[in-house]
Amino acid sequence: MLKDLIPPPGPPRGLALAQLVCRMGDGAYNICAALFFTRIVGLSPFQMSLGLTIGWSAALVLSVPLGHLADRMGPRGTAVVLFVCAALSVASFTFITSFVPFVVASCAYAVSQRGGSAAEQALLAGLVPKEQVTRVRAYVQSSFNAGMTIGAGLGGLVLLFDRRGAYYAAFVLNALAFLVAAFVLSRLPAVPPVPAAPRDGAGATAKPGGTSVFRDGPYVLISVLNTVLLLYVPLVSVALPLWISEHTAAPVSLLSVMLMLNTVVVALFQVRVSDGVKDLASAARYLLLGSVLLGAACLAFAFSAAGDSAWTAGALLVLAAGLMVAGEMMQAAGEWEVSFGLAPKGKTGQYQAFFGNGITVAEMLGPLALTGLIVYWGAPGWIFLGVLFVVTSAAMAPVIRWGGRRRAELDRPAAGPEPAVADRV
């Protein structure tokens, strides 16, 4: 068990450590942000929501260009610079007194955080052998969950004090965490930047389909389908609290047990679960099996509203949470293999940035969609969501095979023998 928690020495350990430290700060920030911006800064809930939405929208637009920058300039240096910018952005929140500066700081924070994360993924792909990427990514995810859990605990202490100075301390902690993560990444080996692709006489890139992720049809479609599967992320933070409080006899406090179950199980078992993913075929199987488990969780959630027994509702909710975390781990392992395995060499930054936009879109649109689907429609909404998960993952399998064939075709000329002199004349 212990070997599944501690990454091997070298780049994997450095990447996991940077993630652990960084997410400790984010965990504290996430717990404190809403109350800080509304009660301390004085923004209205609408102003806060609008400012954060604008910030994440900016990140959505600029993430792929920043990922491309990481490929061209080198992912290590790009990640370090963007994490430093994220630290400065978080620190600037302590000086915010009105809406417009808040929007500016929110944009800077979201863009630098998302761009830095994409560059970090490109650094991982450049430092880790291809066959080990999914396993190392699992270590990083375990560190992510552990860091968020520790940070959430620190954020809870801030809420206990509920004073301006305590909130400031949480934001300073987050800024320092980004700086420490930047330092840790700066100590890792550098990955050489990728030069611009050679162009033919007409000014186009010599290799077809090698210009931009937006021209990679299979990858774009897989990213869109994966965004649907990522709806389980806002499901936990937005729809479940409302579902438990309005539709079940279980106490709302049970939600904290369910969240703790999720984070602890992922931290302990994500690496072991990911060991079963070796290639694109096994990744597609894991995506489908994970979605079946998510579908079963949705069914258990639907039945938790039946009857007036708090014990029965609580048992079904805990069962659903267990099925959900198992499905989440299998889906995560599958999507990592696909997102890295179908990205061409030298373009990991922009490809990871595009694929990572799925979580941003899910967090932006998911709350509204899930609230209408589950809170207002009820049990049929849960069943519809479970079926949607399974159908979407089943649709991904042929697209993954298409992407694998396309990647093999595009990579074959680069791996082929050097043409004879006569052929070049």
C-alpha positions, -999 to 999 in steps of 0.1 A, spaced: 0 0 0 28 24 9 45 20 -25 13 32 -41 15 65 -21 51 75 -26 63 80 -63 96 67 -74 126 91 -70 134 115 -97 110 135 -119 79 115 -108 85 124 -71 92 161 -80 60 164 -101 39 148 -73 55 170 -47 47 201 -67 11 190 -71 8 182 -34 20 216 -23 1 235 -50 -32 219 -42 -28 224 -4 -31 261 -12 -59 256 -36 -78 235 -11 -77 264 15 -86 289 -12 -116 269 -24 -131 267 11 -126 304 19 -130 322 -14 -168 327 -15 -171 341 20 -140 362 16 -152 379 -16 -187 385 -3 -182 392 34 -148 407 35 -144 424 1 -181 433 -1 -190 419 -35 -225 406 -41 -229 369 -48 -238 378 -84 -207 399 -88 -185 372 -74 -200 345 -96 -198 368 -127 -162 377 -120 -151 340 -116 -170 330 -147 -152 357 -167 -119 345 -153 -125 309 -162 -138 319 -197 -105 337 -203 -86 306 -192 -107 286 -216 -98 309 -245 -61 312 -237 -52 278 -225 -44 263 -259 -21 292 -269 -3 289 -236 0 252 -241 15 259 -276 39 284 -259 50 256 -235 58 234 -265 78 261 -282 95 277 -253 100 246 -231 74 233 -205 95 236 -174 102 273 -178 67 281 -189 52 262 -159 75 280 -135 67 315 -149 29 308 -149 29 294 -114 47 326 -102 21 346 -120 -6 326 -102 10 333 -69 10 371 -76 -26 369 -87 -37 351 -56 -18 376 -34 -35 405 -53 -69 393 -40 -59 407 -6 -59 442 -21 -92 439 -40 -119 464 -29 -142 466 -59 -156 446 -88 -134 456 -117 -100 448 -100 -116 416 -89 -124 406 -125 -88 415 -136 -73 394 -108 -97 365 -115 -86 365 -151 -50 365 -142 -54 338 -117 -75 314 -139 -53 319 -170 -20 314 -151 -33 284 -131 -48 266 -161 -18 274 -184 7 263 -157 -12 230 -153 -10 223 -190 27 231 -191 32 208 -161 15 180 -180 38 186 -210 68 185 -186 55 151 -173 52 138 -208 87 150 -217 104 135 -185 86 102 -182 88 72 -206 56 68 -226 48 35 -210 49 50 -175 29 82 -182 -4 69 -169 11 54 -137 30 86 -129 -1 107 -137 -19 85 -111 7 94 -85 2 131 -94 -36 127 -90 -32 110 -56 -10 140 -46 -37 163 -59 -64 147 -37 -41 146 -7 -32 182 -11 -68 193 -16 -78 174 16 -51 190 37 -59 224 23 -96 220 29 -88 212 65 -67 244 68 -95 263 52 -119 250 78 -97 265 105 -99 298 87 -137 296 87 -136 287 124 -119 320 131 -139 339 105 -118 371 106 -102 392 79 -66 383 90 -74 346 89 -88 349 53 -56 369 43 -35 340 58 -53 315 35 -46 336 4 -10 341 14 -7 304 20 -20 297 -15 4 322 -30 33 307 -12 22 272 -23 24 283 -59 59 297 -54 71 265 -37 56 244 -65 74 267 -91 107 262 -72 102 224 -71 95 223 -109 125 245 -116 148 218 -100 136 191 -125 154 184 -157 145 207 -186 126 194 -216 140 210 -248 115 232 -267 101 220 -299 110 240 -330 83 251 -354 73 225 -379 90 227 -413 69 243 -441 65 235 -477 68 260 -506 32 271 -501 38 280 -465 19 251 -450 33 226 -425 50 197 -442 32 171 -422 -6 171 -427 -27 174 -396 4 185 -376 -4 222 -372 -29 225 -344 -50 204 -321 -81 220 -336 -73 201 -369 -71 168 -351 -107 156 -356 -106 124 -334 -89 142 -305 -114 171 -306 -143 147 -306 -128 126 -278 -123 158 -257 -159 169 -262 -172 134 -252 -149 134 -222 -164 167 -211 -197 150 -207 -181 123 -186 -166 150 -164 -200 161 -152 -194 140 -122 -171 167 -109 -197 195 -103 -222 167 -94 -204 163 -61 -201 199 -52 -234 213 -65 -261 188 -71 -255 164 -43 -260 188 -14 -293 200 -29 -304 164 -36 -297 152 -1 -313 182 16 -344 184 -6 -351 148 -17 -338 124 9 -343 117 46 -306 116 52 -288 144 71 -269 169 50 -239 163 72 -235 129 55 -221 148 25 -188 154 44 -184 117 49 -190 111 12 -165 137 2 -139 123 27 -145 88 13 -139 101 -22 -106 119 -15 -91 91 7 -100 63 -17 -85 82 -46 -53 90 -27 -49 53 -16 -60 34 -47 -57 55 -78 -22 42 -87 -32 6 -82 -63 11 -104 -43 28 -131 -19 -2 -134 -46 -20 -155 -43 6 -183 -15 -2 -207 -26 10 -241 -55 27 -260 -76 -5 -260 -74 -10 -223 -80 27 -218 -113 24 -238 -124 -6 -216 -116 13 -184 -136 43 -197 -166 21 -204 -164 1 -171 -160 34 -152 -191 48 -168 -210 17 -159 -201 22 -123 -211 58 -125 -244 47 -140 -249 23 -111 -241 51 -87 -267 73 -103 -293 45 -99 -284 43 -62 -287 80 -58 -322 79 -75 -334 52 -50 -321 72 -20 -351 94 -23 -375 65 -18 -390 61 17 -387 81 49 -359 61 66 -327 81 72 -307 49 76 -318 35 43 -312 68 25 -278 71 42 -268 36 32 -278 41 -4 -259 74 -5 -227 59 8 -231 30 -16 -235 54 -44 -205 74 -33 -184 42 -33 -195 33 -68 -189 68 -80 -153 70 -67 -145 36 -82 -159 47 -116 -141 80 -113 -107 63 -108 -112 40 -138 -124 68 -160 -94 90 -149 -69 62 -158 -85 57 -192 -87 94 -201 -50 100 -191 -39 72 -214 -60 85 -243 -51 122 -238 -13 115 -237 -13 85 -261 -31 104 -290 -10 136 -286 18 139 -312 53 143 -299 62 179 -295 26 191 -291 18 178 -257 13 213 -242 -14 225 -265 -31 190 -267 -32 187 -229 -44 223 -226 -73 216 -250 -82 183 -233 -80 200 -199 -105 226 -210 -131 198 -205 -130 202 -168 -134 240 -171 -164 236 -193 -179 210 -170 -174 233 -140 -189 263 -159 -220 246 -174 -224 216 -151 -241 234 -121 -269 248 -142 -274 216 -162 -273 193 -132 -295 214 -110 -322 213 -136 -317 176 -144 -315 163 -108 -329 188 -84 -360 196 -104 -366 164 -124 -357 141 -95 -350 103 -98 -357 102 -136 -329 128 -140 -305 106 -121 -314 76 -144 -310 98 -175 -276 110 -163 -264 74 -157 -275 63 -192 -258 94 -206 -225 84 -190 -226 48 -204 -237 59 -239 -210 86 -241 -182 63 -230 -194 36 -255 -193 62 -282 -157 70 -273 -144 35 -281 -146 38 -320 -134 74 -319 -103 62 -299 -96 35 -324 -100 62 -352 -76 84 -333 -51 56 -329 -51 48 -366 -47 85 -375 -18 89 -351 -1 58 -365 -5 72 -400 9 106 -391 38 92 -372 48 66 -398 66 89 -422 86 104 -393 97 70 -382 105 57 -418 139 55 -434 156 85 -448 147 89 -485 175 82 -510 195 110 -525 179 104 -559 144 108 -544 153 141 -529 166 156 -561 
